[in-house]
């Protein structure tokens, strides 16, 4: 018992000694500079109430990330991909936050998809979203003279064709027709530029699959097979009218194009084709081939990608 008491006393002395030697717990001073603005997101803002191909009403919405700013900021309309069959506006949240922190109001949209829409309805939705933002520029702190469009995959295609049709009224349908749908810059991640050649870089088996009337680009242009839709090659004039490269003009804004050299869904030549077509028409275009990147894979989420995008946007919109 006496031995145990000595052990307890020794333990108490050791703890007390350790506490005393540590000294008072001082707070670490942290000097923080204001380098990025606070941001907020408003979700599910309805920008149009339209109809699907069956005549049923449908609401189209967007999520807007708005940085704090005492003055109006440039904006980016972000169009997600989904093979023309899905439009999940929640995708690429990290990249959208990066742009917002860099001083951009970012609106990610959904839009009508196959089989409930055909071209040009899908493009009309994107243009309506741009007009909506201009009509509500004051509400969202946007400078309406500085708007870019950006997209990936099917969204890259839609961003590209929205930009190449600058100055045209043919695809302006629906509300806010007193506003322009023109954009001042375009960013295209691995989008389609000629719908008749999406599988050209791949095997004969994949090329043959893209001749099916049930492939998404065919249904987007011609409708669903069991209601008279044909392959993308069945009406070349109709396909041409749905191609971004068809509309390049002096009104087309500067482009940033990025694609993966290991893309196994959309042929990399779709991006190089658009890049060359833009340059041939005297339009500013910069193209990057990302080494080892596949279609919408993890490399597209790395900071080096958004550093390039933000630098491009800063040069064109700020």
Secondary structure, 3 states (H helix, E strand, C coil): CHHHHHHHHHHHHHHHHHHHHHCCCCCCCCCCCCCCCCEEEEEEEEEEEEECCCCCEEEEEEEEEEECCCCCEEEEEEECCCCCCCCCCCCCHHHHHHHHHCCCEEEEECCCCCCCCCCCHHHHHHHHHHHHHHHCHHHHCEEEEEEEEEEECHHHHHHHHHHHCCCCCCCCCCCCCCCCCCCCEEEEECCCCCHHHCCCCCCHHHHHHCCCCCCHHHHHHHCCHHHCCCCCCCCHHHHHHCCHHHHCCCCCCEEEEEEECCCCCCCCHHHHHHHHHHHHCCCCEEEEEECCCCCCCHHHHCHHHHHHHHHHHHHHHC
